[in-house]
Amino acid sequence: MIKERLGNRIRELRQKTGLSQEKFALKIGMDRTYFASVEAGKRNIAIINLEKIANGLEVSLSELFKGV
């Protein structure tokens, strides 16, 4: 399922930053529980929120989707 694969990709990239879910969500201005559900593959996330995540990870949207 694409939501789960994307969530795993986001988790992988976030963990490389060394930030917890809480600290990363705070950094990008997103509620931690919402962000956690994105990583868990339970959200059909809006493109604007994908852009926030990509910017927070300092990757392009195409890099965010790499391997998904």
LODREN-202562 format. One record per residue (C-alpha): x negated, y, z negated; residue number from 1; residue in three letters. Coordinates in Angstrom, 3 decimals. Each point is the difference from the previous one (the first is absolute). Example, Ala and Ser with C-alpha at 12.3 -4.5 7.8 and 13.67 -1.06 7.14 Angstrom:
// residues 2
<c1:-12.300&c2:-4.500&c3:-7.800&n:1&res:ALA> .
<c1:-1.370&c2:3.440&c3:0.660&n:2&res:SER> .
END
This chain:
// residues 68
<c1:0.000&c2:0.000&c3:0.000&n:1&res:MET> .
<c1:-1.451&c2:3.345&c3:1.030&n:2&res:ILE> .
<c1:0.896&c2:1.791&c3:-3.256&n:3&res:LYS> .
<c1:-2.013&c2:-2.559&c3:-1.976&n:4&res:GLU> .
<c1:-2.963&c2:0.112&c3:2.380&n:5&res:ARG> .
<c1:-0.035&c2:3.795&c3:-0.106&n:6&res:LEU> .
<c1:0.295&c2:-0.018&c3:-3.795&n:7&res:GLY> .
<c1:-2.959&c2:-2.366&c3:-0.233&n:8&res:ASN> .
<c1:-2.014&c2:2.226&c3:2.337&n:9&res:ARG> .
<c1:0.787&c2:3.088&c3:-2.081&n:10&res:ILE> .
<c1:-0.939&c2:-1.844&c3:-3.208&n:11&res:ARG> .
<c1:-3.276&c2:-1.149&c3:1.544&n:12&res:GLU> .
<c1:-0.923&c2:3.552&c3:1.052&n:13&res:LEU> .
<c1:1.102&c2:1.513&c3:-3.329&n:14&res:ARG> .
<c1:-2.068&c2:-2.486&c3:-1.970&n:15&res:GLN> .
<c1:-3.054&c2:1.025&c3:2.019&n:16&res:LYS> .
<c1:0.503&c2:3.534&c3:-1.339&n:17&res:THR> .
<c1:-0.195&c2:-1.317&c3:-3.554&n:18&res:GLY> .
<c1:3.260&c2:1.718&c3:-0.954&n:19&res:LEU> .
<c1:2.863&c2:-1.645&c3:-1.854&n:20&res:SER> .
<c1:3.492&c2:0.118&c3:1.479&n:21&res:GLN> .
<c1:0.884&c2:2.685&c3:-2.514&n:22&res:GLU> .
<c1:-2.990&c2:2.233&c3:0.760&n:23&res:LYS> .
<c1:0.374&c2:-0.435&c3:3.743&n:24&res:PHE> .
<c1:3.727&c2:0.777&c3:-0.080&n:25&res:ALA> .
<c1:-0.718&c2:3.114&c3:-2.048&n:26&res:LEU> .
<c1:-2.696&c2:1.034&c3:2.506&n:27&res:LYS> .
<c1:2.434&c2:-0.160&c3:2.924&n:28&res:ILE> .
<c1:3.039&c2:1.379&c3:-1.852&n:29&res:GLY> .
<c1:2.020&c2:-3.206&c3:0.043&n:30&res:MET> .
<c1:1.852&c2:-1.744&c3:-2.810&n:31&res:ASP> .
<c1:-2.045&c2:-2.951&c3:-1.268&n:32&res:ARG> .
<c1:2.928&c2:-2.426&c3:0.015&n:33&res:THR> .
<c1:0.822&c2:0.938&c3:3.597&n:34&res:TYR> .
<c1:-3.642&c2:-0.457&c3:1.008&n:35&res:PHE> .
<c1:-0.153&c2:-3.356&c3:-1.814&n:36&res:ALA> .
<c1:3.044&c2:-1.195&c3:1.950&n:37&res:SER> .
<c1:-1.707&c2:1.046&c3:3.253&n:38&res:VAL> .
<c1:-3.065&c2:-2.076&c3:-0.894&n:39&res:GLU> .
<c1:2.280&c2:-2.895&c3:-0.927&n:40&res:ALA> .
<c1:1.597&c2:0.159&c3:3.456&n:41&res:GLY> .
<c1:3.436&c2:0.834&c3:-1.358&n:42&res:LYS> .
<c1:0.458&c2:3.400&c3:1.679&n:43&res:ARG> .
<c1:0.850&c2:0.990&c3:3.528&n:44&res:ASN> .
<c1:-2.213&c2:3.059&c3:-0.331&n:45&res:ILE> .
<c1:0.534&c2:3.261&c3:1.882&n:46&res:ALA> .
<c1:-2.718&c2:1.205&c3:2.345&n:47&res:ILE> .
<c1:-0.529&c2:3.155&c3:-2.083&n:48&res:ILE> .
<c1:-0.897&c2:-2.180&c3:-2.990&n:49&res:ASN> .
<c1:-2.284&c2:-2.152&c3:2.136&n:50&res:LEU> .
<c1:-1.790&c2:3.200&c3:0.983&n:51&res:GLU> .
<c1:-0.412&c2:0.971&c3:-3.677&n:52&res:LYS> .
<c1:-1.478&c2:-3.413&c3:-0.753&n:53&res:ILE> .
<c1:-2.352&c2:0.093&c3:2.999&n:54&res:ALA> .
<c1:-1.170&c2:3.495&c3:-0.931&n:55&res:ASN> .
<c1:-0.552&c2:-1.089&c3:-3.594&n:56&res:GLY> .
<c1:-2.045&c2:-2.961&c3:1.210&n:57&res:LEU> .
<c1:-1.835&c2:2.286&c3:2.440&n:58&res:GLU> .
<c1:0.865&c2:-2.187&c3:2.974&n:59&res:VAL> .
<c1:1.996&c2:0.598&c3:3.177&n:60&res:SER> .
<c1:3.425&c2:-1.525&c3:0.432&n:61&res:LEU> .
<c1:-1.448&c2:-2.363&c3:2.604&n:62&res:SER> .
<c1:-2.680&c2:-1.117&c3:-2.493&n:63&res:GLU> .
<c1:2.709&c2:-0.515&c3:-2.627&n:64&res:LEU> .
<c1:1.761&c2:-2.444&c3:2.336&n:65&res:PHE> .
<c1:-3.179&c2:-1.798&c3:1.088&n:66&res:LYS> .
<c1:0.542&c2:-3.738&c3:-0.288&n:67&res:GLY> .
<c1:3.644&c2:0.360&c3:-0.984&n:68&res:VAL> .
END
